Amino acid sequence: MSVPERKTFTKGSVIFKEGESGREAYLLQKGKVRIFKTVSGKRITIGIVQPGQVFGELALLDNGGRMGAAVVEEDALCLVMSKASIDHMMNEAPAGLATLVHSLLGTMRVMGDELAQSKAELEELRKN
């Protein structure tokens, strides 16, 4: 298993885009990262990543596209974890855990879509 590398990102940097395939996950050590989905052409925030939190892992675990985009809000320092290291951790996990994780991931993807859609609809209602 490889040692995670450290990577810095400046404010405004796009770490990944919604729908892209995932090759890396990130553990935020410093800074702040906004996760958003695009709904009807508008950026809808679905989360703010704070130091100590991991992001970008869903696409590695279920081989789906990135659920949202990640943009740096405050200069960030991240530990970068490769797909191979995530796969290694999952292969070493107790039997049955992968099934549980994949079930949770499916639920998270649906909830993320529903959250973004609901926030977009609320924003439209507030305008009217």
N, C-alpha and C positions, 0 to 999 in steps of 0.2 A: 504494500500500500504506500502511495506517495505522500510526502509531507506537503501539507497545504502551503501555497505561496501567499504572500501578502501583496495586495494590490491597492493603490490609491486612486480615487476618482474625485474630480473637481466638481464643484457646484454646477448643476445644469447638465452634467454628463448623463447620457443614456446608457445604462448598464446592459439592458436587453429590452427587446421590443415584444409586444403582445403577439402571440402566435408563432414566434421563432421556436426552433427546436432547442432543447437545453443540453449544454455540455458541461456546465458548471453551476454549483450552488454557492452561496455566499454567507459568511458569518460576519455581520457588521460589528466592528470593534469600536469605531469612532464615527461620528457624523449622524446623518439622517437620510433615509431613502423613502421616496413616495412610490407606492405601487398603484397604478391606475389602469382602468379599462376604457376603451373608447366606445361610447354608445351614441349613436346618431351624430357622429362627428365631434362629440364633446368628451373631454377627459374627465372621467369620474373616478375619484380616489376611492380605493377599496382598502387601503392600509398605509400606515406610516411605520417603517421599520426603525427601531431604536437599537442602540448598542446592546450586544448580547443576543440578538435575534438572528435567525437564519431566514433567508429568502431565496427564491429561485429553485427550491428543492422539488416542487411538484413535478415539473417537466422531466426531471431526472428519474424520479421514482416511478412514474406511470408512462413515460415515453410520449406524453402528449405535448402539445405546444405550450409556450409560456402563457399562463392564465392572464397576465397583465404585463404592462411595461414597468420598468424600474428606472426612476430618474433621481439623481442625487440632489437633495435639498440643501444639505450642508456638507462641505468637503468630507469625504468618507475614506476610511481604511477598512478593508475587508480581508478575511481569510478566504481563499478560493478553494473550494472542494471539487474535485473532478468527478465525473460520472462513474469512473472506475472505482474511486474510493467509496462513493455512496453505494454502488453495487456490492462491493466487498462487505461493507457493514451489514447490508440487507442479507447477504448470503450467510453471514456469521450469526445472524439473529436466531432466536429459538423458533422451532417449527410452528407455523400458524401465524406468526407475527406479520409476515408479508401479506397474508390474506386480510388481516385486520387493517394494516396500513393502506392497502389498495382500496378497501371499502371506504375508509375515511377520506382518501384523496378524491374519490368520486363524489362524495357528499360535499367536500370543500369546493370543488369546481362548480357544482350546481349552485351552491350558496353564493359563491363569488359572482356568478352571472346574474343571479336574482338580486343581489345587493346592488350591483352596478345599475341594473335596469330600474330598480325601485328609486335609487338616488336620482337618476336621470328624470324619471317621471315627477318626482317631488320638485326638482329644479324647474321643470316646465310649469307645474301648478303654481309655484311661487311667482313666476313671471306674469301670470294671468290674473 
